[in-house]
Structures are given as C-alpha cells and as structure tokens.
C-alpha cells in the first residue's frame, strides 16, 4: 500500500484530481491518503476527504484532535511539532510508517497528477533495483532543474535555474552533466519533477519569473557521492528509510531574519546521506506533477529563505562528507545527528551565535527522538 502524506490549509481540491487519476488507472485501492489538517484548515477539506472514505477508500483526514490522540504516546515529539506549520506532515509520515505503507510519498497541496504519468506506477520504483544513467553533475552536485525546459521571460528566453536549496557556492553550468554509462542500484528515494512553477528559491523567482515545462525523456540515478536538493513535492521514500527522514522544524529568529522554508531541504539532504551509507540510491525524474503554486508573497519568501541560503553554504563540509557504512537507517541518522551537533558547535561568522547553534542542537535532538519513535512504532 502506498502512503501519500500532505498538509494543507486550503479546501483540498487536489484530492479530486488524484481520485480521477487513480480511477482512470485502476489504482484507487492502492493508496492510503493522510491529509494532515492544521488549526486553520477549512472544514470543507475534511468533508471532501471523508466523502471518498465513505466510498470505501482508505483516505484519512487528520483533525487536530486525531493528531493529539496519536501523539499522546509521544509527548516529547508532540512538543516539537508546532501548529500553523507544514511540520505537521511529520505526523502523517509516522502514521503511514505505523500502518506499513511502502513507499511513503510526500506531496504538497498544489501538486497535481498529470495524465501522461502514472503517479503510483512511477513511484513504485522505490525498493526496486534500477539500471539508469547516472547524474554526475560537477564537484559532487547535480542540478535537477536541468532535466526540465525552463523559460525566464525577463532574461530573454530559456536560462539555467537551480532548485531551492542548491548551494550558491556550487552553482555552475557543469552541474547538469550526466554519464554515458548506466549504473544499477536499489532505489530508496524517488524525486519526481514538477512542471509549471518550478521549485526555485524566491531570489530566482523575483529575477526570472521562470516557468518550467516537462522535457523529461529519461530518469537518472543520482551519482554516488553526488548531492541534489530534494523537497517534499512528489517525493517517495522507502519505508525503511523513514527513520532518517525527519522533516526539520523551522522558525528560529536570526539577526532580524527567520530561518524558514528549508525544512524539506535539510531533511532531503539528510536522507540522501543516510541512503548513501546503506548503499541505496536516489532516482530523479518521473513522475512529473503539475505545480499550481498557491499564492505567495515573494518578498516574504525571500526574507524567510535568506538565512537558509547562508547556512547551507556553511553546511557544505557536513553534506559532502560521507557517513560510516551501515545497514540500518536509524543508525545512520543517529551518526548524522552527532555530526550536526558537532559541526554547529564549531561554526562562526554571519548569523552564527548561540541561537543558531542551539537551533541545530535541537535539530540533532529531534532526529534522535524521531529514530526512537520509529523504533517504538516498529
């Protein structure tokens, strides 16, 4: 059973699109939805999900009371999952994990399935062996946006853009390189692409007003030792890897900024490192979803992203140094938590002070807590 996890504060219109898509492909009973509500999610969203549940589909809307009841056995974790935050998706991840869903798929509420792509069929590659060309990029980094056609009208046509969370210190045109030879590996993470509004940072959006159209002709395995940002849009995770996929809490205030909009970016990098320690692979490409981006104030987004952009460049040594080989994702995540704590304690410079160091100590503590909760659920 596929587990699909999403948070929303809107009316849940995306649910209808997935119902139609699964119905057309004869896959209605293959997926369990976990729609995680928040304090401001309209009742219409809950009603929409429950209407499908009444048809016998295992689709769940998680009310605030449902979430409190689930977390009652995990009070320490409950205290670390704020309301009015997409961090609530962590509850959906854990419920899907408890229920044995495999893989567990994360989507955003503005991701819509496309008729040209079998959403579940393509994500079913998770847990299987795949033989594909390797995305090798440059200097250990691959630009996933190079797999799409991107138009930037203010720049006079097609230009290269980079996904949100791609370090500025590693941006170069050579990051789109793909090997001629194929490689084989077991897929632990499948990162699907997005047409329409690509997931780039606010600085890029303001300058380029870019739009993406799918130009995907083949999927790739991310090269060994190569990194690429992975967000929570259209991303499938092997159930065994979930102990290494804690969605990082945001919100710390730093020098007049707020560190936000990087929770999925950090968690995506962390699970990549852990998959590498296991010997598993990341697949990039299909399925493609349409990103109908919900309204955003780009200047607010930029204010929320600036601290993450700074921190990510500081984080490069941590991200680029492999973990010790292991056969357990929980063990890999615990080693990474120790490394994050040690790395943060050594940082100096812009934004770095007790507040940011304490923040990453808290991230490390929450990663350990997350592993412990997953082990209890097992």
Secondary structure, 3 states (H helix, E strand, C coil): CEEEEEECCCCCHHHHHHHHHHHHCCCHHHEEEEEECCCCCCHHHHHHHHHHHCCCCCCEEECHHHHHHHHCCCHHHHCCCCCCCHHHHHHHHHHHHHCCCCCEEECCCCEEECCCCCHHHHHCCCCCEEEEEEECCECCECCHHHHEEEEEHHHCEECCCCECCCCHHHCCHHHHCEEEEEEEEEEEEEEEEEEECCCECHHHHHHHCCEEEECCCCCEEECCCCECCCCCCCEEECHHHHHHCCCCCCCCEECCEECCCCHHHHHHHHHHHHHHHHCCEEEEEEEEEEECCCCCCHHHHHHHHHHHHHHHHHCHHHHHCCCCCCCCHHHHHHHHHHHHHHHHHHCCCCCCCHHHHHHHHHHHHHHHHHHHHHHHHC
